[in-house]
Every structure is written in C-alpha cells, then in structure tokens.
Amino acid sequence: MALRCGIVGLPNVGKSTLFNALSNARAEAANFPFCTIEPNVGVITVPDERLQKLESLVHPQKVLPTVIEFVDIAGLVKGASKGEGLGNKFLANIREVDAIIHVVRCFENDNVVHVAGRVDPVFDKEIIDSELQLKDLESVEKKIARLEKIAKSGDAAARKELAILQGCKEHLEKGQNIRQGLTSEEEKAAIADLFLLTAKPVIYVANVEEGDIQSGNEYVKALKEVAGKEGAEVIMVSASIESQIAELDPEEREMFLAEYGLKASGLTRLIRASYNILNLITYFTAGEKEVKAWTIRRGWKAPQAAGVIHTDFERGFIKAEVIKLPDYEKYKTELGCREAGKISIEGKEYVVRDGDIMHFRFNV
C-alpha cells in the first residue's frame, strides 16, 4: 500500500524548499506565491535499519524498501474555498492524500515575503483550517440535500446517515475539524465517500532557522500550544538543514546531524510520525532473490498482510511462517532458526507484528 502525504501551507513558508530537500525532486522554489502550480510528487524510500540487518544476514540479490510519496501542493490563501488563488485546484489535489503535512513558518526573514505581512504561526494555521472547513461544509451540505429526499421516503438507513451528517455540519460551522469529532466507525462510514479534508490526520511542521533547531522559539511554542489542543504532533524542521543533508553521502549525514545535536533527519522523523498517525507497521519477506519491506495497517491479520503482495496470496492463504528479527540475528540463517524451533506456524487469525519476517503458504 502506497502512503501519500500532502505538504501544504501558506505561500512562502518553505514547503517547496522542504519538499526538494526530502525528495531531491527539485521543485521550483522562489520568493513569490504560487511558484508550485502543479502538485510535485516525490517517491522516497523509507529508511529502516532492519533492512540493512537482514541484508547482512541473507545476502540477497536486491533489497527493496517500502516507499512514501510526498506531494507538494501549491500554497493556499484566504478565500481558496471560494476559488481565490489556486483555490479549488489545490483542494482537489489534497483530497487524494492519506495524511496532511502542514508546514508553518516559524522564522523571521525580511527577505522572504509573508502573505499576511507578519509571522504568526497560529494565524497561519487558522487560515488554512478555516478554508478546509468551508470546503468540507460545502461537501457535507450537498450530501445532506441528497439524503433529505431519500429520508423523507422513510428510508431508516438514510435517516441515520443524515443525522450523522447534520452533526458534521454543526461541527464545521463551529470552526472545528472533522477529525476532532468523529469517534465511531459508523460516523466514519457515513462520510467516507466525501473524502473530507479536515477528516485527514495532520502533522504540523514548524520550519525554523538553523539556530533554533534544538530549542525552538516563541513561534514554535505558540504552534505547539494550539496543535496540542487537537492532539496533533508538531515536528521542528529546518528546511535549510534538510537541504544540506540532501547533498551529503549517507556516511557524512550522521556526522552532520551530530553537529546540530540531531539523532535523525527531518525526513526520518516525518516518516515515523506519518506511520504513527496512520497506524502503519512494516513486515519483511526475505530470500536469496530479494529482501523486501511491506507496509500494512496495525492490527491486520496474516491473510490481509499476504494480500499486499498479491491478491492470490490472500484468497488462497493456508498459513504463514514467522521469524522474529532478534532470532534471525541470533541463529544467522532461516535454517538455523528452523532447527532452533524459532519459526512459528501461524494461521488466519494471526495478527502481524511490526518487524515480522514472513513466508506465506497458499493455494493458487
């Protein structure tokens, strides 16, 4: 399953600079609004040290990490829900992503124009929130109009769905995001076809200057306070530092990060946060031809996990052989694990764990 995250924010907050650094896609970055007209997509391999451990043990012909797509979408401005700026074009693009990476400017720079004339991360966040809420309100109201006609005929299911949508309408009219109000699976099912923008999970990226990357600043503090009220995570990133990291060889990156007191790059921290909010985990397949990482939802059972390789694997699932990485490291080979009794045979009810090394048996 391909994970897609949309990078959004006001113009000139550092979105495209960050995107370039993350993906080396070299999207045009310039000091004026809307320099990113079409969404730029960067397909990035997910760093995972467990792959390197498996490679050293299995010595495969190739190693295939899982990937994540970052989509850099043109800057949003006040009035976008009514067509201002790039308006509806922006909003159509963002509907297709799984999660939102909202980049917020948390730095002063007289040479970089701010569309509102001042740096205020809370104000910036509220502009984008309100535009997404207005667009969602439009979608909800259209579906309510359709359902009201069906509900009047006595359709019980339509009445129940209508009640949920009216609750969503009230929620949005209060200036609240849908992701803060949905609690039940029934509620989520009622709006699933609308792909509501404010229902998507969000991570806030505080773009700071190099000197603030360790301790942050007052802008970051203010953003964390408001994001915390909705249970969202804030990650501090310096687009400038990430740009420099992108130019380095892998061996040099560790030393460079250490100079800034960082244990991981912004990319790594963003990916971890994205997996966390989307409740994703990784399992592995390992053989002489290839070692490969696979992304699945936490809580999936073995047949579902097999299905991401091929639908035939899920349909004809018989059982799964599972090895834990610490056991593989200890006994060195699959044969060694088998002889030590460290390969478990699991059936259809087995819940896959993060880091499992799996081999599926199935009927065609």
N, C-alpha and C positions, 0 to 999 in steps of 0.2 A: 504494500500500500504506500503510495507516494504522499508524503506530507508536504503541504503547501502553506507557507506563511506569507501574508501580505505586509510589506513595510509601508506604513502610512505616516502622515503628519502634515503640518502646515508647510508651505514652501520655505526653503532656506533653513531648515532645521538640521540638515546633514544627512537626509535619507539616502540620496544617491551616492554621496561620499562613502557612507557606511556600506551600502549595497556593493559598490565597487570593491571595497576592501574585503568584504565577505566572499564575494564570488569571482573576483577578478574579471567580471564581465565588462568593465569599463563603460558603464552607462555614463552619458554626458552629465557632468556636474558643472553648474555655473551659478553665478550670483544673481539670478533673477528667477521669478516664479515660473512654473510650468516648463522647465527645461527637459523634464521627463514627460513626453507626450504619450507614448505608448508604454504599456507595462513591460519592464525588462525582467526577464526570468533568468535566474542563476541556479543551476543544479549543482549542489555542493555535497561532497561526500561527508558522511557523519563520522567524526573522529571517534575511535573506540579502541583503546589499548588491548582489549581482549582479542581482537582480530590478529594483532601482532603476536600475541602469545600462542594462538592457535597456529599461525603460520610457522612459527619456530618449531612446533611440535609435529605438524602434519606434513610440511614441505610440499604444499600443493603447487599446481602449475600456475594458478592465479588466485588472487584474493579480491573478493567483491564486497565492498562495504555497502551499507544502505545509504540512501540519499535523502536530502531535503531540498525543496525548492523555495527560494526566496523570490518574491515578486515585488519589484519596486514600482509603486503606483504614483502617478502624478499628484503633486501637492493639492490638498483640499483647502478651500477657503469658505468663509461665511457666505451662506446662500447657495452652497453646492446642491442641496436637496431640491432647490428650485431652478437649477441649471446654471448657477454662477460659476465662473472659472471653467473648469472642465466638467463640473457638475455630474450629471447622470452617467457620463462615461467612466469616471472614477468609481462611482458607486456600483456600476455593473461589474467592473473588474474585481472589486473586493468581495463580491458575493461568492466568488469561486474558491476562496481560500479557506483553510481549516482553522487558522488562528491569525490574530492581528498582532503585528509588532508595531506599536505606536511610538515613533521617535519624537521626543520632546526636547526642544532646545533649552539647555541649562548652562549656557555660556554667554559671556559678553564679548562682542566683537563689532566695533564701529564700522568695519569694512564689509560686514555681511548684513544686508538689509533684513529687517524683520517686518513682515507684512502688517503687523499691528503697531509698529513704531516703538515697541519696548519688549524686553524679555520678561515674560510672565508665564511660566510653565502651567500653572493652574488654569489661567485664562485660555491658553492654547488648547489644553486638554478639553475644556468645556466647549470650545468652538466645535471641535470635531465630534464630541459626544452629541451635541445638540443637532448637528447636521445628520448624523447617522440615525438618531432617534426620530427626526422628522421624516426621513425616508422610510423607516420601518413603519411609522404611523400610517403613512400613505398605503403601504402594502397591506397592513392589517385592516384598514378601513375598507379596502377593495374586497377583501375576502369576507368581511362581515356583511357587506352588501349582498354578496352572492349567497351566503349561508342563511340570511334572514328569509329569503324567498323559500328555501328548502325547509327551514324550521317551521314556517307557517303552515306547511302541509302536514305537520305532525311527526316529522322525522326525529326520533329521540336522539340518535347519534349526532345529527346536525345541531340540535338544541344544546347538547353538552359541549360540542366543539365551539359553538357560538359564545357560550358563557366564558370559555377559556379565552377566546379572542377579545371579548369585551374587557376582560381583566387585563390583558396585554395592552389594550388601548388606553385604559386608565393609567397603567404603569408608565407608559411612554409620555402621556400628557403631563405627568408629574415631573418629567425630565429625568427618568430613571432608565437604565439599560435593562433589556430583557434578561440578560444572563444573571442579573441580581434577583430576578423574581421567579424564574422557573424552578420548580422543585420536583415535580413528578414526571414520570415517563409519559403519562397521558397528556400533560401540558406540552411537552417537547414534541410529541407526535402531531399535535394539532397545528403546530406552526412549522413543521419540518419542511413542507413544500414551499415556504416563503423565503427560506434562506436568509433570515433576518440578520442584519449587520450587527446589531447590539447583542445578539444571542451568542456570537462567536467569542471564545475566550481571548483575552488580551494580555500582552506583556508590555509594560512601559519601558522604553529605553531612554535613560537620561543621558543625552550627549553632552559630555563635559570637556573642558580643556585638559591637556596632559597633566597639568599641575594639580588638578582636582580629582584624578582618577582613584586615589587612595581614600581620601576622607570626604570627598564630595564638597558641596557648598550649600548655601541657603536655598538655591533653586531646587536642588535635589531633595532637600529636606521637605520643602513645601509639596513637591510632587509625590513623595513617599507618603506624606500625611493624607493627601486626598485619595491616592490609589489604595491605601490601606483600608479605607472605609468600604471599598468594594471587594476587598480580599485579593487585589491584584498585586503581582510582583513588579518591582522596579529594579532594573539592572543598569548599573553605571557603565557606560562605554565611552571611550574617546575615539571618535572616527579617525582622528589624526594618528593615534597609536595603531589602530587596526590597519590603516593604510600602509604604515611602515612594516607591520608584521607580514602583510600580504606579499611584500617584496623579498622576504627573507627565506632562506632554505630552512627546512624543518629543524635541523640541528641548531641553527642560530636562534630560532624563535624562543627556545627555553631560556637562553641567556638574556635575551632582550626583555622577556616578560619579567624575569627575576630583577632586572634593573628598576622596574617600576613596582616591584613588590607584588606582582600578579602571579597567581598559580595557574590561571587558564586565560586564554584569549576571550575576547567578547563573543566571537563566533561559537566557541565551545560552550560558554555559559548560556548563550541564547538557545542553542540546540537542546541543552539539558532542560532549560526552562520550558521550551516548547513541548518536549516529550512529557514533561511532568504535567502541564496543564491539559494536555490531550490524553493523558493516561495511557501512554505508549510504552512498550518494552521491546527488547531485541532478543531474538534467539538465533542460533547459528546452525548451519549444516557444514560438515567438514569431511573432505575426502581427498584423494590424490589429485583429482582434476581441479577442484576448487574448494576454498573456504569462503562461505558467504553469510552475510548478516541479513536478517529479515525483521521487518518492523510489524508488530501486531498490537492490538489493544490489550491492556492488562485485564486479566480475567478470562481471556479466550481459552477454550479447551483445545486439545490436541488436533481434532479434525479441522477446526477453523484455522488453526495455525498452518496445517498442511495445505489448506486451500489457497494460501497466498503464493505458494509455489506453483500449484496447478489445481484447477477445479476438480480434476480426476482424482487427485490425492484425497480431497475431502469426501467426494462421493464414494470412493472405494476404500476408505480408511479401514484398516484392520487393527493396527497397533503402532505405537511409537517406542523406539529405543532412545533412552535419555541418559546422557552423561553430564555430570556437573564439572565445570571447568577446573576447580581445585583437584578433583580426582584425575582428570586428564593430565594436569600438570604433574601430579604425583607419580602416576603409572606410565606416563610418556606416550603410550600408544592406545588405540582403540582395543587392540588385542590384550594389552596389559590391563586395561580397565575391565574387560570381559572376564579375564582369568581371576581378577581380584573381586569379582562379583559387584562391580561398581557401575554396571549398565542396568538400569531399571526398565522393565517392560510395562508400558502404560497403555490403558485403553481409552475409550471415547470420553470418559469423564475427567481425564487428567487435565488440570489447569496448568498451562505452561508458565514457567518462571523465567524472569529476566536472566539471560546468560545461559539458558539451557542449550546443550548441544544435542541435536535431534536427528534421528534417521527414521523415516516413515515407511511402513509396510502397507501396501494397498492392493486391491483387486482392480484391474482395468475394466 
